[in-house]
């Protein structure tokens, strides 16, 4: 029964994301290491599932280890500079062989459909082609990169035409020049250029390791592009397996991609967990903060009611009707996370008497312990100062110590302004706390 309950809960929580992603364009990039992994079939099944849910899917694969394997068989040492391959004539032959083989292998796996499911045998249509026009990198720092190139143009019209036919588009990290030359490209750069050209809603980079803070090893759940840039500056020797995806994410966001996800490909089901759960399992990079602190609007009333209902049932908060919240909505400040109201606070101001009353401070149970209550309290302070208030009052039955730790003082009933005395409910027997606005 517990397993069934967990499934039902997950499925209900994932339904908004299923709806939100339908008919959206998502570019997913993965390295050649992923293709060699024995568990790559699981990723392919997830790709097929995403497509079946109506996501317009573009896959960009890498081939670096496959090229290295071919060079090793020829007893030729792979040459790199600044983590970019120097592609001479022999290496280019290996590039062409690796790209062709990997593309065929992925197409074959996608053609299997979803194994052990009602979709088994319903293979996807896969489209590949010369969608990427490239140009040579040339000579940098005295190093001739030969046939290593960079993206010059992406034929977004041709790719959209394939997506419109419900095809999955598969793109290899090679490009062609108008004169017929072939260039070896960086898979991250191709994925970035394709996502930007298509104006994709998301770019997903399946990485070889998780994005963690080198200082403490903690996983990084989210960063803005500014924070990501600072992060790269703080850790200049960061492993290129994560540095390159972060740089690709920054470039993509700056070019208009709303969200870029960095996901450790070794996590089972990571792609589904990242796209169909609120907190995901990877690192989200976006131009703006994932959590937004802002004034409430009428559209937030449902979310506020859902947030405070458990606290009202426990007697922590006084009950409020939808009509009351609607009348006082301009007093509320909310913290929104990916469309969910996860915290709120209200400041009921009396400008004539120069006081304010804090109310309805609530944080979702899943998001406590990260100073979100402090963020809301600080926002209420700032609003009180802007309104010229002198004192803030709080009536609390169970959270008085939290406020005392933040500078509030216990006070007597007679210290309340007359408007608050009228509203005081003796049956709740709330403790009275106050704090001067400095």
NUVO-559448 format. One record per residue (C-alpha): residue number from 1; x, y, z negated. Coordinates in steps of 0.2 Angstrom, whole numbers, plus 5000, padded with zeros to 4 digits. Layout:
<pts>
    n     x     y     z
  NUM     X     Y     Z
...
</pts>
This chain:
<pts>
    n     x     y     z
    1  5000  5000  5000
    2  5014  5012  4996
    3  5022  5009  5013
    4  5005  5012  5021
    5  5003  5028  5011
    6  5021  5034  5016
    7  5017  5031  5035
    8  5000  5040  5034
    9  5008  5055  5025
   10  5023  5055  5038
   11  5011  5054  5052
   12  5000  5068  5046
   13  5015  5079  5043
   14  5022  5075  5060
   15  5006  5079  5070
   16  5009  5098  5070
   17  5026  5095  5078
   18  5019  5083  5091
   19  5007  5096  5096
   20  5020  5110  5096
   21  5033  5100  5106
   22  5020  5094  5120
   23  5024  5102  5137
   24  5040  5110  5130
   25  5057  5108  5138
   26  5070  5100  5127
   27  5089  5098  5133
   28  5098  5084  5123
   29  5117  5082  5125
   30  5127  5067  5119
   31  5145  5061  5121
   32  5152  5046  5130
   33  5155  5039  5113
   34  5137  5037  5110
   35  5135  5028  5126
   36  5148  5015  5121
   37  5140  5013  5104
   38  5131  4996  5101
   39  5116  5006  5094
   40  5114  5017  5110
   41  5098  5008  5115
   42  5090  5015  5099
   43  5093  5033  5106
   44  5086  5028  5123
   45  5070  5021  5115
   46  5069  5038  5106
   47  5071  5047  5122
   48  5057  5037  5130
   49  5046  5040  5115
   50  5049  5059  5116
   51  5045  5059  5135
   52  5029  5049  5131
   53  5024  5062  5119
   54  5024  5075  5133
   55  5041  5083  5130
   56  5049  5089  5146
   57  5066  5080  5144
   58  5083  5084  5151
   59  5098  5073  5146
   60  5116  5078  5148
   61  5129  5064  5144
   62  5147  5065  5142
   63  5161  5053  5148
   64  5177  5058  5139
   65  5181  5040  5132
   66  5176  5032  5148
   67  5189  5042  5158
   68  5202  5039  5145
   69  5199  5020  5146
   70  5201  5020  5165
   71  5217  5031  5163
   72  5224  5019  5150
   73  5221  5004  5162
   74  5232  5013  5175
   75  5244  5016  5161
   76  5242  5035  5163
   77  5242  5047  5148
   78  5227  5058  5147
   79  5232  5077  5147
   80  5223  5090  5137
   81  5225  5108  5133
   82  5214  5118  5121
   83  5203  5102  5120
   84  5200  5103  5139
   85  5206  5089  5150
   86  5218  5093  5164
   87  5210  5084  5179
   88  5223  5080  5192
   89  5219  5069  5207
   90  5220  5053  5198
   91  5210  5059  5183
   92  5197  5065  5195
   93  5195  5048  5203
   94  5192  5041  5185
   95  5180  5055  5182
   96  5169  5050  5197
   97  5170  5032  5192
   98  5165  5035  5174
   99  5151  5047  5178
  100  5143  5035  5191
  101  5144  5020  5179
  102  5137  5029  5164
  103  5123  5037  5174
  104  5118  5020  5181
  105  5119  5012  5164
  106  5108  5026  5156
  107  5095  5025  5170
  108  5094  5006  5168
  109  5091  5008  5149
  110  5077  5021  5152
  111  5069  5010  5165
  112  5066  4997  5151
  113  5053  5007  5143
  114  5050  5005  5124
  115  5055  4988  5119
  116  5043  4978  5107
  117  5029  4991  5108
  118  5014  4993  5119
  119  5024  5004  5131
  120  5036  4989  5134
  121  5039  4988  5153
  122  5032  5006  5156
  123  5049  5012  5162
  124  5052  5031  5164
  125  5056  5039  5181
  126  5073  5046  5180
  127  5080  5060  5192
  128  5098  5064  5194
  129  5106  5076  5207
  130  5118  5090  5211
  131  5109  5102  5200
  132  5125  5110  5194
  133  5136  5121  5205
  134  5154  5123  5198
  135  5170  5133  5200
  136  5188  5129  5195
  137  5194  5135  5178
  138  5211  5139  5187
  139  5227  5143  5178
  140  5226  5148  5159
  141  5242  5150  5148
  142  5252  5144  5163
  143  5242  5128  5163
  144  5234  5122  5180
  145  5218  5113  5175
  146  5217  5107  5193
  147  5200  5099  5195
  148  5193  5104  5178
  149  5179  5117  5181
  150  5166  5128  5173
  151  5148  5130  5177
  152  5144  5143  5190
  153  5125  5140  5193
  154  5111  5128  5188
  155  5097  5125  5200
  156  5083  5127  5187
  157  5070  5127  5201
  158  5075  5110  5206
  159  5076  5103  5188
  160  5058  5111  5184
  161  5051  5102  5200
  162  5057  5086  5193
  163  5050  5089  5176
  164  5034  5094  5183
  165  5033  5077  5191
  166  5035  5069  5173
  167  5053  5064  5177
  168  5066  5063  5164
  169  5081  5073  5171
  170  5098  5065  5169
  171  5114  5076  5172
  172  5132  5071  5172
  173  5146  5083  5167
  174  5152  5085  5184
  175  5148  5100  5196
  176  5150  5103  5215
  177  5156  5118  5224
  178  5148  5125  5240
  179  5163  5118  5249
  180  5160  5101  5243
  181  5173  5100  5229
  182  5170  5090  5213
  183  5174  5097  5196
  184  5175  5089  5179
  185  5165  5099  5166
  186  5163  5100  5148
  187  5146  5091  5143
  188  5143  5104  5129
  189  5145  5118  5142
  190  5134  5109  5155
  191  5120  5107  5142
  192  5122  5125  5136
  193  5121  5131  5154
  194  5106  5120  5158
  195  5096  5125  5143
  196  5099  5143  5146
  197  5094  5142  5164
  198  5078  5132  5160
  199  5074  5144  5146
  200  5072  5128  5136
  201  5063  5129  5119
  202  5076  5118  5111
  203  5094  5112  5114
  204  5099  5096  5104
  205  5117  5091  5102
  206  5120  5073  5096
  207  5137  5075  5087
  208  5150  5063  5082
  209  5149  5069  5064
  210  5137  5079  5053
  211  5140  5098  5050
  212  5146  5099  5032
  213  5154  5113  5022
  214  5173  5108  5021
  215  5174  5117  5004
  216  5162  5105  4995
  217  5156  5092  5008
  218  5138  5097  5007
  219  5128  5095  5023
  220  5123  5112  5031
  221  5104  5112  5034
  222  5103  5129  5043
  223  5113  5144  5049
  224  5110  5159  5059
  225  5121  5163  5073
  226  5130  5177  5062
  227  5132  5164  5048
  228  5139  5151  5061
  229  5151  5164  5068
  230  5158  5168  5050
  231  5159  5149  5047
  232  5170  5146  5062
  233  5181  5160  5056
  234  5182  5154  5039
  235  5188  5136  5045
  236  5199  5139  5060
  237  5205  5120  5059
  238  5187  5113  5059
  239  5187  5097  5069
  240  5183  5100  5087
  241  5169  5087  5087
  242  5159  5099  5077
  243  5167  5116  5082
  244  5163  5114  5100
  245  5144  5110  5097
  246  5143  5125  5085
  247  5151  5137  5098
  248  5138  5130  5111
  249  5124  5133  5099
  250  5129  5151  5096
  251  5131  5154  5114
  252  5114  5146  5118
  253  5105  5156  5104
  254  5113  5172  5110
  255  5106  5169  5127
  256  5088  5166  5121
  257  5087  5148  5116
  258  5076  5149  5100
  259  5083  5134  5091
  260  5098  5123  5093
  261  5099  5107  5083
  262  5116  5098  5078
  263  5112  5080  5074
  264  5124  5066  5068
  265  5120  5053  5081
  266  5125  5039  5068
  267  5109  5042  5058
  268  5096  5030  5062
  269  5081  5039  5070
  270  5090  5055  5068
  271  5082  5063  5083
  272  5064  5059  5077
  273  5067  5064  5060
  274  5074  5081  5065
  275  5061  5085  5078
  276  5045  5078  5068
  277  5049  5082  5050
  278  5049  5099  5042
  279  5067  5099  5035
  280  5075  5087  5047
  281  5091  5078  5045
  282  5103  5089  5055
  283  5109  5107  5056
  284  5098  5120  5063
  285  5106  5135  5071
  286  5095  5150  5076
  287  5096  5169  5079
  288  5085  5173  5065
  289  5083  5165  5048
  290  5073  5148  5047
  291  5065  5155  5031
  292  5056  5172  5032
  293  5052  5183  5018
  294  5038  5195  5023
  295  5022  5203  5018
  296  5007  5192  5019
  297  4993  5193  5033
  298  4976  5187  5034
  299  4982  5172  5044
  300  4992  5166  5028
  301  4976  5164  5017
  302  4974  5146  5020
  303  4993  5142  5017
  304  4992  5152  5001
  305  4977  5143  4995
  306  4985  5126  4999
  307  5001  5132  4989
  308  4992  5138  4973
  309  4979  5124  4972
  310  4989  5112  4962
  311  4995  5125  4950
  312  4977  5131  4947
  313  4973  5113  4944
  314  4987  5112  4931
  315  4981  5128  4923
  316  4997  5137  4927
  317  4989  5149  4938
  318  4971  5157  4936
  319  4959  5152  4949
  320  4957  5164  4964
  321  4944  5163  4977
  322  4947  5165  4996
  323  4937  5181  4996
  324  4948  5188  4982
  325  4964  5184  4991
  326  4957  5191  5007
  327  4953  5208  4998
  328  4970  5209  4990
  329  4981  5201  5004
  330  4991  5217  5006
  331  4998  5214  4988
  332  5005  5197  4993
  333  5023  5193  4999
  334  5026  5175  5006
  335  5041  5165  5011
  336  5037  5155  5027
  337  5047  5140  5033
  338  5044  5134  5050
  339  5025  5139  5049
  340  5022  5133  5031
  341  5020  5145  5017
  342  5032  5138  5004
  343  5031  5152  4991
  344  5021  5167  4987
  345  5020  5181  4974
  346  5007  5196  4972
  347  5011  5213  4966
  348  4995  5222  4961
  349  5000  5240  4960
  350  4991  5254  4951
  351  4999  5270  4958
  352  4989  5282  4947
  353  4995  5274  4931
  354  5012  5269  4938
  355  5012  5251  4934
  356  5011  5234  4943
  357  5005  5217  4938
  358  5014  5202  4945
  359  5003  5187  4949
  360  5002  5171  4959
  361  5020  5167  4959
  362  5021  5150  4966
  363  5034  5139  4975
  364  5030  5123  4984
  365  5035  5107  4974
  366  5047  5101  4988
  367  5057  5118  4989
  368  5060  5122  4970
  369  5077  5124  4963
  370  5085  5135  4977
  371  5082  5152  4969
  372  5066  5155  4980
  373  5057  5162  4965
  374  5071  5174  4962
  375  5070  5180  4980
  376  5051  5183  4978
  377  5054  5192  4962
  378  5067  5203  4969
  379  5056  5208  4984
  380  5042  5212  4971
  381  5054  5224  4962
  382  5059  5232  4978
  383  5041  5235  4983
  384  5037  5242  4965
  385  5051  5254  4967
  386  5045  5260  4984
  387  5028  5263  4976
  388  5035  5273  4962
  389  5030  5261  4948
  390  5038  5263  4931
  391  5033  5246  4923
  392  5029  5228  4928
  393  5018  5217  4918
  394  5015  5198  4919
  395  5002  5187  4911
  396  5009  5169  4909
  397  5003  5154  4900
  398  5017  5142  4904
  399  5031  5151  4913
  400  5035  5165  4901
  401  5053  5159  4898
  402  5057  5160  4916
  403  5052  5178  4916
  404  5061  5181  4899
  405  5077  5174  4907
  406  5075  5188  4920
  407  5074  5202  4908
  408  5055  5203  4904
  409  5050  5206  4886
  410  5036  5199  4876
  411  5023  5212  4872
  412  5007  5215  4863
  413  4989  5216  4870
  414  4988  5234  4865
  415  5003  5238  4876
  416  4993  5234  4891
  417  4986  5248  4902
  418  4967  5249  4901
  419  4964  5242  4918
  420  4974  5226  4913
  421  4965  5225  4896
  422  4948  5224  4905
  423  4955  5210  4916
  424  4963  5200  4902
  425  4955  5183  4899
  426  4955  5178  4880
  427  4951  5160  4884
  428  4967  5158  4894
  429  4977  5166  4880
  430  4991  5172  4891
  431  5007  5178  4885
  432  5010  5196  4889
  433  5027  5201  4896
  434  5033  5218  4903
  435  5049  5225  4911
  436  5053  5243  4915
  437  5058  5247  4933
  438  5075  5254  4933
</pts>
